[in-house]
Amino acid sequence: MASKVQIVVGELPEKDDVKLVSLSGEIDETNLGDLKDIVDPLLINNDCQVLLFNLKDLNFINSMVISYFTNIYTKLTELNKKVIFIEANNQILDILDLVGLTTIIDNYNTLNEALNALD
């Protein structure tokens, strides 16, 4: 049975070059394509300089999702853009720590912390 994920893309009025992608549910190979369909256009959008992923309500990711996050980091770094994780719950944060993603992608507890770090 396919996993369920909800993906919501928002804009921040105070930062028009920042896109906020809120993820909830579970992401694995059965629905990673849904995430790619939404996020990939943002990677090359000139109006998007920072991509914030809110992981508060994300319950599961697998190695394919981790690989995709790594690819996002690589692509945005090549374009002098940033990717940031915010509000990752302990379960997801443990996974990101274990695979070393938090050593290359900044993680903040709140949206305000992330935005302050950008200034």
C-alpha positions in Angstrom: 0.0 0.0 0.0 1.3 3.4 -0.9 2.4 5.8 1.8 0.6 9.1 2.4 2.3 12.4 2.2 1.0 16.0 2.2 3.1 18.6 0.6 2.2 22.3 1.0 4.3 25.1 -0.6 4.0 28.5 0.9 5.6 31.9 0.5 6.7 34.2 3.2 5.5 37.8 2.8 8.6 39.2 4.5 11.0 37.1 2.3 9.8 36.9 -1.2 12.9 34.8 -2.3 12.1 32.1 0.3 9.8 29.2 -0.3 8.5 27.1 2.6 7.7 23.4 1.8 5.8 21.8 4.7 5.8 18.0 4.7 3.6 15.7 6.7 3.0 11.9 6.7 5.4 9.5 5.2 7.7 9.7 2.1 9.3 6.7 0.4 9.7 5.4 -3.1 5.9 5.1 -3.6 5.4 8.9 -3.4 8.8 10.5 -3.8 7.7 11.4 -7.3 5.0 13.6 -5.9 7.6 15.5 -3.9 9.9 15.8 -6.9 7.1 17.1 -9.1 6.5 20.0 -6.7 10.1 20.7 -5.5 12.1 20.3 -8.7 10.7 23.4 -10.4 11.5 25.4 -7.3 15.2 24.4 -7.6 15.6 26.3 -10.8 13.2 29.1 -10.1 15.2 32.4 -10.0 12.7 33.8 -7.5 13.6 31.1 -5.0 16.9 31.6 -3.3 16.2 29.6 -0.1 14.2 26.5 0.2 12.9 25.8 3.7 11.6 22.3 4.5 9.3 22.2 7.6 9.6 18.6 8.8 7.5 18.9 12.0 4.7 16.6 10.8 6.9 14.2 8.8 6.8 10.7 10.3 9.0 8.6 8.0 11.6 8.9 5.3 13.8 6.2 3.7 17.1 6.2 1.9 15.7 7.4 -1.4 14.3 10.5 0.3 17.7 11.1 2.0 19.3 10.8 -1.4 16.9 13.3 -2.8 17.6 15.8 0.0 21.3 15.4 -0.8 20.6 16.0 -4.5 18.6 19.2 -3.6 21.5 20.4 -1.4 24.0 19.8 -4.2 21.9 21.5 -6.9 21.1 24.5 -4.8 24.7 24.9 -3.6 25.8 24.9 -7.3 23.4 27.8 -7.9 24.5 29.7 -4.8 21.2 29.0 -3.1 20.3 27.4 0.3 18.2 24.6 1.6 17.3 24.5 5.3 15.3 22.1 7.5 13.1 23.5 10.3 11.1 22.0 13.1 12.3 18.4 12.4 10.8 16.1 15.0 13.1 13.9 17.0 12.5 10.8 14.9 13.4 12.5 11.6 16.2 14.5 13.2 17.8 11.3 14.4 17.7 9.9 10.9 19.2 13.1 9.4 21.9 13.1 12.1 22.7 9.4 11.6 23.3 9.9 7.8 25.2 13.2 8.3 22.7 15.4 6.5 22.6 17.9 9.4 26.3 18.5 8.9 25.7 20.0 5.4 22.1 21.2 5.7 21.3 23.7 8.5 18.5 22.7 10.8 16.6 25.2 13.0 13.9 24.6 15.7 11.7 27.4 14.4 11.0 29.4 11.3 12.1 32.6 13.0 15.5 31.1 13.9 15.9 30.1 10.3 14.9 33.5 9.0 17.2 35.3 11.5 20.1 33.2 10.3 19.5 34.3 6.8 19.8 38.0 7.7 
